């Protein structure tokens, strides 16, 4: 994208890339959410619950 397009989206400041820590936090959060969904599906199938 050109700087003109970015400037029009955020008129107060130029758009910056997110920090690596923020990216990793969101990746970990999404991974944990999907693992939780798989655990619920497994519990529904076999009836066993984890600790």
N, CA, C, O and CB atoms as a CASP TS submission, in Angstrom:
PFRMAT TS
TARGET T0000
AUTHOR 0000-0000-0000
METHOD Language model
MODEL 1
PARENT N/A
ATOM      1  N   UNK     1       0.836  -1.186   0.000  1.00  0.00           N
ATOM      2  CA  UNK     1       0.000   0.000   0.000  1.00  0.00           C
ATOM      3  C   UNK     1       0.875   1.241   0.000  1.00  0.00           C
ATOM      4  O   UNK     1       1.988   1.253   0.525  1.00  0.00           O
ATOM      5  CB  UNK     1      -0.948   0.003   1.209  1.00  0.00           C
ATOM      6  N   UNK     2       0.349   2.244  -0.587  1.00  0.00           N
ATOM      7  CA  UNK     2       1.111   3.487  -0.604  1.00  0.00           C
ATOM      8  C   UNK     2       0.916   4.230   0.709  1.00  0.00           C
ATOM      9  O   UNK     2      -0.033   3.965   1.447  1.00  0.00           O
ATOM     10  CB  UNK     2       0.690   4.373  -1.794  1.00  0.00           C
ATOM     11  N   UNK     3       1.806   5.148   0.991  1.00  0.00           N
ATOM     12  CA  UNK     3       1.706   5.919   2.232  1.00  0.00           C
ATOM     13  C   UNK     3       0.470   6.800   2.240  1.00  0.00           C
ATOM     14  O   UNK     3      -0.032   7.140   3.312  1.00  0.00           O
ATOM     15  CB  UNK     3       2.951   6.774   2.427  1.00  0.00           C
ATOM     16  N   UNK     4      -0.033   7.178   1.072  1.00  0.00           N
ATOM     17  CA  UNK     4      -1.246   8.001   0.994  1.00  0.00           C
ATOM     18  C   UNK     4      -2.451   7.220   1.509  1.00  0.00           C
ATOM     19  O   UNK     4      -3.281   7.763   2.237  1.00  0.00           O
ATOM     20  CB  UNK     4      -1.494   8.472  -0.459  1.00  0.00           C
ATOM     21  N   UNK     5      -2.547   5.948   1.132  1.00  0.00           N
ATOM     22  CA  UNK     5      -3.653   5.108   1.577  1.00  0.00           C
ATOM     23  C   UNK     5      -3.570   4.903   3.082  1.00  0.00           C
ATOM     24  O   UNK     5      -4.582   4.998   3.775  1.00  0.00           O
ATOM     25  CB  UNK     5      -3.644   3.750   0.845  1.00  0.00           C
ATOM     26  N   UNK     6      -2.383   4.624   3.591  1.00  0.00           N
ATOM     27  CA  UNK     6      -2.225   4.425   5.027  1.00  0.00           C
ATOM     28  C   UNK     6      -2.544   5.696   5.799  1.00  0.00           C
ATOM     29  O   UNK     6      -3.164   5.639   6.861  1.00  0.00           O
ATOM     30  CB  UNK     6      -0.810   3.962   5.345  1.00  0.00           C
ATOM     31  N   UNK     7      -2.132   6.816   5.284  1.00  0.00           N
ATOM     32  CA  UNK     7      -2.392   8.082   5.963  1.00  0.00           C
ATOM     33  C   UNK     7      -3.882   8.389   6.001  1.00  0.00           C
ATOM     34  O   UNK     7      -4.366   8.985   6.963  1.00  0.00           O
ATOM     35  CB  UNK     7      -1.641   9.219   5.275  1.00  0.00           C
ATOM     36  N   UNK     8      -4.611   7.989   4.968  1.00  0.00           N
ATOM     37  CA  UNK     8      -6.041   8.271   4.946  1.00  0.00           C
ATOM     38  C   UNK     8      -6.804   7.396   5.937  1.00  0.00           C
ATOM     39  O   UNK     8      -7.874   7.792   6.397  1.00  0.00           O
ATOM     40  CB  UNK     8      -6.592   8.070   3.544  1.00  0.00           C
ATOM     41  N   UNK     9      -6.291   6.235   6.271  1.00  0.00           N
ATOM     42  CA  UNK     9      -6.939   5.362   7.243  1.00  0.00           C
ATOM     43  C   UNK     9      -6.720   5.847   8.670  1.00  0.00           C
ATOM     44  O   UNK     9      -7.597   5.687   9.518  1.00  0.00           O
ATOM     45  CB  UNK     9      -6.423   3.941   7.094  1.00  0.00           C
ATOM     46  N   UNK    10      -5.593   6.421   8.938  1.00  0.00           N
ATOM     47  CA  UNK    10      -5.261   6.903  10.271  1.00  0.00           C
ATOM     48  C   UNK    10      -4.715   8.320  10.150  1.00  0.00           C
ATOM     49  O   UNK    10      -3.505   8.506  10.026  1.00  0.00           O
ATOM     50  CB  UNK    10      -4.233   5.963  10.974  1.00  0.00           C
ATOM     51  N   UNK    11      -5.584   9.313  10.185  1.00  0.00           N
ATOM     52  CA  UNK    11      -5.118  10.678   9.925  1.00  0.00           C
ATOM     53  C   UNK    11      -4.213  11.255  11.012  1.00  0.00           C
ATOM     54  O   UNK    11      -3.464  12.195  10.742  1.00  0.00           O
ATOM     55  CB  UNK    11      -6.295  11.573   9.752  1.00  0.00           C
ATOM     56  N   UNK    12      -4.260  10.721  12.235  1.00  0.00           N
ATOM     57  CA  UNK    12      -3.482  11.304  13.315  1.00  0.00           C
ATOM     58  C   UNK    12      -2.038  10.830  13.347  1.00  0.00           C
ATOM     59  O   UNK    12      -1.159  11.565  13.797  1.00  0.00           O
ATOM     60  CB  UNK    12      -4.130  10.998  14.617  1.00  0.00           C
ATOM     61  N   UNK    13      -1.779   9.626  12.882  1.00  0.00           N
ATOM     62  CA  UNK    13      -0.402   9.122  12.897  1.00  0.00           C
ATOM     63  C   UNK    13      -0.218   8.076  11.812  1.00  0.00           C
ATOM     64  O   UNK    13      -1.185   7.485  11.333  1.00  0.00           O
ATOM     65  CB  UNK    13      -0.047   8.529  14.277  1.00  0.00           C
ATOM     66  N   UNK    14       1.019   7.854  11.435  1.00  0.00           N
ATOM     67  CA  UNK    14       1.325   6.857  10.417  1.00  0.00           C
ATOM     68  C   UNK    14       1.138   5.462  11.012  1.00  0.00           C
ATOM     69  O   UNK    14       1.337   5.250  12.208  1.00  0.00           O
ATOM     70  CB  UNK    14       2.773   7.040   9.874  1.00  0.00           C
ATOM     71  N   UNK    15       0.765   4.544  10.180  1.00  0.00           N
ATOM     72  CA  UNK    15       0.527   3.168  10.626  1.00  0.00           C
ATOM     73  C   UNK    15       1.862   2.479  10.903  1.00  0.00           C
ATOM     74  O   UNK    15       2.799   2.576  10.110  1.00  0.00           O
ATOM     75  CB  UNK    15      -0.286   2.373   9.563  1.00  0.00           C
ATOM     76  N   UNK    16       1.938   1.777  12.047  1.00  0.00           N
ATOM     77  CA  UNK    16       3.160   1.077  12.429  1.00  0.00           C
ATOM     78  C   UNK    16       2.893  -0.416  12.479  1.00  0.00           C
ATOM     79  O   UNK    16       1.763  -0.846  12.707  1.00  0.00           O
ATOM     80  CB  UNK    16       3.685   1.581  13.791  1.00  0.00           C
ATOM     81  N   UNK    17       3.925  -1.195  12.268  1.00  0.00           N
ATOM     82  CA  UNK    17       3.813  -2.646  12.376  1.00  0.00           C
ATOM     83  C   UNK    17       3.628  -3.019  13.849  1.00  0.00           C
ATOM     84  O   UNK    17       4.209  -2.375  14.723  1.00  0.00           O
ATOM     85  CB  UNK    17       5.072  -3.353  11.774  1.00  0.00           C
ATOM     86  N   UNK    18       2.831  -4.045  14.133  1.00  0.00           N
ATOM     87  CA  UNK    18       2.646  -4.453  15.531  1.00  0.00           C
ATOM     88  C   UNK    18       3.930  -5.044  16.104  1.00  0.00           C
ATOM     89  O   UNK    18       4.771  -5.566  15.372  1.00  0.00           O
ATOM     90  CB  UNK    18       1.500  -5.474  15.646  1.00  0.00           C
ATOM     91  N   UNK    19       4.063  -4.953  17.406  1.00  0.00           N
ATOM     92  CA  UNK    19       5.247  -5.490  18.083  1.00  0.00           C
ATOM     93  C   UNK    19       5.224  -7.027  18.036  1.00  0.00           C
ATOM     94  O   UNK    19       4.156  -7.639  18.009  1.00  0.00           O
ATOM     95  CB  UNK    19       5.312  -4.988  19.561  1.00  0.00           C
ATOM     96  N   UNK    20       6.386  -7.622  18.026  1.00  0.00           N
ATOM     97  CA  UNK    20       6.496  -9.075  17.976  1.00  0.00           C
ATOM     98  C   UNK    20       5.794  -9.726  19.166  1.00  0.00           C
ATOM     99  O   UNK    20       5.143 -10.759  19.009  1.00  0.00           O
ATOM    100  CB  UNK    20       7.965  -9.492  17.940  1.00  0.00           C
ATOM    101  N   UNK    21       5.917  -9.144  20.333  1.00  0.00           N
ATOM    102  CA  UNK    21       5.255  -9.688  21.520  1.00  0.00           C
ATOM    103  C   UNK    21       3.750  -9.741  21.358  1.00  0.00           C
ATOM    104  O   UNK    21       3.102 -10.696  21.788  1.00  0.00           O
ATOM    105  CB  UNK    21       5.604  -8.864  22.740  1.00  0.00           C
ATOM    106  N   UNK    22       3.196  -8.716  20.737  1.00  0.00           N
ATOM    107  CA  UNK    22       1.742  -8.674  20.503  1.00  0.00           C
ATOM    108  C   UNK    22       1.323  -9.771  19.531  1.00  0.00           C
ATOM    109  O   UNK    22       0.299 -10.424  19.732  1.00  0.00           O
ATOM    110  CB  UNK    22       1.316  -7.292  19.956  1.00  0.00           C
ATOM    111  N   UNK    23       2.105  -9.972  18.489  1.00  0.00           N
ATOM    112  CA  UNK    23       1.813 -11.027  17.509  1.00  0.00           C
ATOM    113  C   UNK    23       1.866 -12.393  18.182  1.00  0.00           C
ATOM    114  O   UNK    23       0.966 -13.211  17.995  1.00  0.00           O
ATOM    115  CB  UNK    23       2.811 -10.972  16.322  1.00  0.00           C
ATOM    116  N   UNK    24       2.911 -12.645  18.961  1.00  0.00           N
ATOM    117  CA  UNK    24       3.053 -13.938  19.639  1.00  0.00           C
ATOM    118  C   UNK    24       1.937 -14.167  20.644  1.00  0.00           C
ATOM    119  O   UNK    24       1.451 -15.289  20.780  1.00  0.00           O
ATOM    120  CB  UNK    24       4.404 -14.026  20.340  1.00  0.00           C
ATOM    121  N   UNK    25       1.525 -13.122  21.350  1.00  0.00           N
ATOM    122  CA  UNK    25       0.432 -13.247  22.310  1.00  0.00           C
ATOM    123  C   UNK    25      -0.852 -13.676  21.606  1.00  0.00           C
ATOM    124  O   UNK    25      -1.558 -14.561  22.089  1.00  0.00           O
ATOM    125  CB  UNK    25       0.215 -11.920  23.056  1.00  0.00           C
ATOM    126  N   UNK    26      -1.156 -13.057  20.476  1.00  0.00           N
ATOM    127  CA  UNK    26      -2.373 -13.402  19.745  1.00  0.00           C
ATOM    128  C   UNK    26      -2.298 -14.806  19.154  1.00  0.00           C
ATOM    129  O   UNK    26      -3.303 -15.516  19.125  1.00  0.00           O
ATOM    130  CB  UNK    26      -2.625 -12.387  18.639  1.00  0.00           C
ATOM    131  N   UNK    27      -1.122 -15.216  18.683  1.00  0.00           N
ATOM    132  CA  UNK    27      -0.959 -16.580  18.181  1.00  0.00           C
ATOM    133  C   UNK    27      -1.183 -17.601  19.294  1.00  0.00           C
ATOM    134  O   UNK    27      -1.863 -18.606  19.084  1.00  0.00           O
ATOM    135  CB  UNK    27       0.438 -16.762  17.570  1.00  0.00           C
ATOM    136  N   UNK    28      -0.622 -17.355  20.465  1.00  0.00           N
ATOM    137  CA  UNK    28      -0.785 -18.258  21.596  1.00  0.00           C
ATOM    138  C   UNK    28      -2.246 -18.308  22.036  1.00  0.00           C
ATOM    139  O   UNK    28      -2.766 -19.376  22.359  1.00  0.00           O
ATOM    140  CB  UNK    28       0.110 -17.824  22.764  1.00  0.00           C
ATOM    141  N   UNK    29      -2.893 -17.168  22.049  1.00  0.00           N
ATOM    142  CA  UNK    29      -4.299 -17.095  22.439  1.00  0.00           C
ATOM    143  C   UNK    29      -5.174 -17.895  21.469  1.00  0.00           C
ATOM    144  O   UNK    29      -6.060 -18.630  21.905  1.00  0.00           O
ATOM    145  CB  UNK    29      -4.764 -15.627  22.492  1.00  0.00           C
ATOM    146  N   UNK    30      -4.940 -17.764  20.173  1.00  0.00           N
ATOM    147  CA  UNK    30      -5.711 -18.508  19.178  1.00  0.00           C
ATOM    148  C   UNK    30      -5.442 -20.004  19.293  1.00  0.00           C
ATOM    149  O   UNK    30      -6.368 -20.808  19.191  1.00  0.00           O
ATOM    150  CB  UNK    30      -5.376 -18.017  17.761  1.00  0.00           C
ATOM    151  N   UNK    31      -4.184 -20.382  19.505  1.00  0.00           N
ATOM    152  CA  UNK    31      -3.826 -21.789  19.658  1.00  0.00           C
ATOM    153  C   UNK    31      -4.532 -22.396  20.866  1.00  0.00           C
ATOM    154  O   UNK    31      -5.070 -23.499  20.776  1.00  0.00           O
ATOM    155  CB  UNK    31      -2.305 -21.945  19.797  1.00  0.00           C
ATOM    156  N   UNK    32      -4.536 -21.695  21.984  1.00  0.00           N
ATOM    157  CA  UNK    32      -5.194 -22.190  23.195  1.00  0.00           C
ATOM    158  C   UNK    32      -6.693 -22.347  22.980  1.00  0.00           C
ATOM    159  O   UNK    32      -7.296 -23.301  23.470  1.00  0.00           O
ATOM    160  CB  UNK    32      -4.930 -21.246  24.372  1.00  0.00           C
ATOM    161  N   UNK    33      -7.289 -21.424  22.257  1.00  0.00           N
ATOM    162  CA  UNK    33      -8.724 -21.487  21.972  1.00  0.00           C
ATOM    163  C   UNK    33      -9.043 -22.737  21.154  1.00  0.00           C
ATOM    164  O   UNK    33     -10.012 -23.437  21.447  1.00  0.00           O
ATOM    165  CB  UNK    33      -9.190 -20.216  21.218  1.00  0.00           C
ATOM    166  N   UNK    34      -8.234 -23.022  20.131  1.00  0.00           N
ATOM    167  CA  UNK    34      -8.486 -24.188  19.290  1.00  0.00           C
ATOM    168  C   UNK    34      -8.253 -25.481  20.050  1.00  0.00           C
ATOM    169  O   UNK    34      -8.990 -26.448  19.857  1.00  0.00           O
ATOM    170  CB  UNK    34      -7.605 -24.148  18.053  1.00  0.00           C
ATOM    171  N   UNK    35      -7.259 -25.517  20.899  1.00  0.00           N
ATOM    172  CA  UNK    35      -7.015 -26.709  21.717  1.00  0.00           C
ATOM    173  C   UNK    35      -8.200 -26.942  22.644  1.00  0.00           C
ATOM    174  O   UNK    35      -8.602 -28.085  22.862  1.00  0.00           O
ATOM    175  CB  UNK    35      -5.702 -26.563  22.537  1.00  0.00           C
ATOM    176  N   UNK    36      -8.757 -25.878  23.187  1.00  0.00           N
ATOM    177  CA  UNK    36      -9.935 -25.998  24.045  1.00  0.00           C
ATOM    178  C   UNK    36     -11.127 -26.556  23.293  1.00  0.00           C
ATOM    179  O   UNK    36     -11.873 -27.375  23.828  1.00  0.00           O
ATOM    180  CB  UNK    36     -10.291 -24.651  24.640  1.00  0.00           C
ATOM    181  N   UNK    37     -11.312 -26.120  22.055  1.00  0.00           N
ATOM    182  CA  UNK    37     -12.415 -26.640  21.247  1.00  0.00           C
ATOM    183  C   UNK    37     -12.228 -28.122  20.978  1.00  0.00           C
ATOM    184  O   UNK    37     -13.186 -28.892  21.038  1.00  0.00           O
ATOM    185  CB  UNK    37     -12.526 -25.874  19.923  1.00  0.00           C
ATOM    186  N   UNK    38     -11.004 -28.524  20.684  1.00  0.00           N
ATOM    187  CA  UNK    38     -10.742 -29.943  20.440  1.00  0.00           C
ATOM    188  C   UNK    38     -10.984 -30.767  21.696  1.00  0.00           C
ATOM    189  O   UNK    38     -11.474 -31.893  21.607  1.00  0.00           O
ATOM    190  CB  UNK    38      -9.306 -30.146  19.948  1.00  0.00           C
ATOM    191  N   UNK    39     -10.655 -30.234  22.853  1.00  0.00           N
ATOM    192  CA  UNK    39     -10.871 -30.941  24.112  1.00  0.00           C
ATOM    193  C   UNK    39     -12.355 -31.143  24.379  1.00  0.00           C
ATOM    194  O   UNK    39     -12.763 -32.211  24.837  1.00  0.00           O
ATOM    195  CB  UNK    39     -10.229 -30.177  25.269  1.00  0.00           C
ATOM    196  N   UNK    40     -13.165 -30.130  24.099  1.00  0.00           N
ATOM    197  CA  UNK    40     -14.618 -30.252  24.275  1.00  0.00           C
ATOM    198  C   UNK    40     -15.167 -31.308  23.329  1.00  0.00           C
ATOM    199  O   UNK    40     -15.998 -32.122  23.732  1.00  0.00           O
ATOM    200  CB  UNK    40     -15.321 -28.892  24.030  1.00  0.00           C
ATOM    201  N   UNK    41     -14.716 -31.311  22.077  1.00  0.00           N
ATOM    202  CA  UNK    41     -15.174 -32.312  21.110  1.00  0.00           C
ATOM    203  C   UNK    41     -14.794 -33.718  21.580  1.00  0.00           C
ATOM    204  O   UNK    41     -15.598 -34.644  21.481  1.00  0.00           O
ATOM    205  CB  UNK    41     -14.572 -32.033  19.710  1.00  0.00           C
ATOM    206  N   UNK    42     -13.571 -33.876  22.090  1.00  0.00           N
ATOM    207  CA  UNK    42     -13.142 -35.197  22.573  1.00  0.00           C
ATOM    208  C   UNK    42     -13.989 -35.639  23.747  1.00  0.00           C
ATOM    209  O   UNK    42     -14.357 -36.810  23.836  1.00  0.00           O
ATOM    210  CB  UNK    42     -11.660 -35.177  22.974  1.00  0.00           C
ATOM    211  N   UNK    43     -14.307 -34.713  24.661  1.00  0.00           N
ATOM    212  CA  UNK    43     -15.149 -35.052  25.817  1.00  0.00           C
ATOM    213  C   UNK    43     -16.543 -35.484  25.383  1.00  0.00           C
ATOM    214  O   UNK    43     -17.121 -36.398  25.970  1.00  0.00           O
ATOM    215  CB  UNK    43     -15.250 -33.858  26.772  1.00  0.00           C
ATOM    216  N   UNK    44     -17.078 -34.842  24.373  1.00  0.00           N
ATOM    217  CA  UNK    44     -18.403 -35.217  23.875  1.00  0.00           C
ATOM    218  C   UNK    44     -18.381 -36.611  23.247  1.00  0.00           C
ATOM    219  O   UNK    44     -19.357 -37.355  23.342  1.00  0.00           O
ATOM    220  CB  UNK    44     -18.900 -34.185  22.849  1.00  0.00           C
ATOM    221  N   UNK    45     -17.276 -36.957  22.612  1.00  0.00           N
ATOM    222  CA  UNK    45     -17.174 -38.250  21.946  1.00  0.00           C
ATOM    223  C   UNK    45     -16.973 -39.382  22.948  1.00  0.00           C
ATOM    224  O   UNK    45     -17.701 -40.374  22.908  1.00  0.00           O
ATOM    225  CB  UNK    45     -16.031 -38.236  20.942  1.00  0.00           C
ATOM    226  N   UNK    46     -15.996 -39.250  23.846  1.00  0.00           N
ATOM    227  CA  UNK    46     -15.678 -40.369  24.730  1.00  0.00           C
ATOM    228  C   UNK    46     -16.215 -40.223  26.158  1.00  0.00           C
ATOM    229  O   UNK    46     -16.167 -41.183  26.926  1.00  0.00           O
ATOM    230  CB  UNK    46     -14.201 -40.542  24.783  1.00  0.00           C
ATOM    231  N   UNK    47     -16.713 -39.069  26.518  1.00  0.00           N
ATOM    232  CA  UNK    47     -17.321 -38.880  27.833  1.00  0.00           C
ATOM    233  C   UNK    47     -16.342 -38.670  28.977  1.00  0.00           C
ATOM    234  O   UNK    47     -16.759 -38.365  30.094  1.00  0.00           O
ATOM    235  CB  UNK    47     -18.161 -40.041  28.143  1.00  0.00           C
ATOM    236  N   UNK    48     -15.054 -38.828  28.720  1.00  0.00           N
ATOM    237  CA  UNK    48     -14.058 -38.666  29.776  1.00  0.00           C
ATOM    238  C   UNK    48     -13.676 -37.193  29.894  1.00  0.00           C
ATOM    239  O   UNK    48     -13.527 -36.498  28.888  1.00  0.00           O
ATOM    240  CB  UNK    48     -12.804 -39.537  29.493  1.00  0.00           C
ATOM    241  N   UNK    49     -13.519 -36.730  31.120  1.00  0.00           N
ATOM    242  CA  UNK    49     -13.079 -35.355  31.327  1.00  0.00           C
ATOM    243  C   UNK    49     -11.666 -35.354  31.855  1.00  0.00           C
ATOM    244  O   UNK    49     -11.241 -36.295  32.525  1.00  0.00           O
ATOM    245  CB  UNK    49     -14.015 -34.610  32.289  1.00  0.00           C
ATOM    246  N   UNK    50     -10.939 -34.292  31.552  1.00  0.00           N
ATOM    247  CA  UNK    50      -9.567 -34.162  32.025  1.00  0.00           C
ATOM    248  C   UNK    50      -9.526 -33.607  33.423  1.00  0.00           C
ATOM    249  O   UNK    50     -10.561 -33.300  34.014  1.00  0.00           O
ATOM    250  CB  UNK    50      -8.762 -33.282  31.097  1.00  0.00           C
ATOM    251  N   UNK    51      -8.322 -33.478  33.953  1.00  0.00           N
ATOM    252  CA  UNK    51      -8.153 -32.960  35.317  1.00  0.00           C
ATOM    253  C   UNK    51      -8.059 -31.473  35.317  1.00  0.00           C
ATOM    254  O   UNK    51      -7.914 -30.864  36.376  1.00  0.00           O
ATOM    255  CB  UNK    51      -6.926 -33.545  35.974  1.00  0.00           C
TER
END
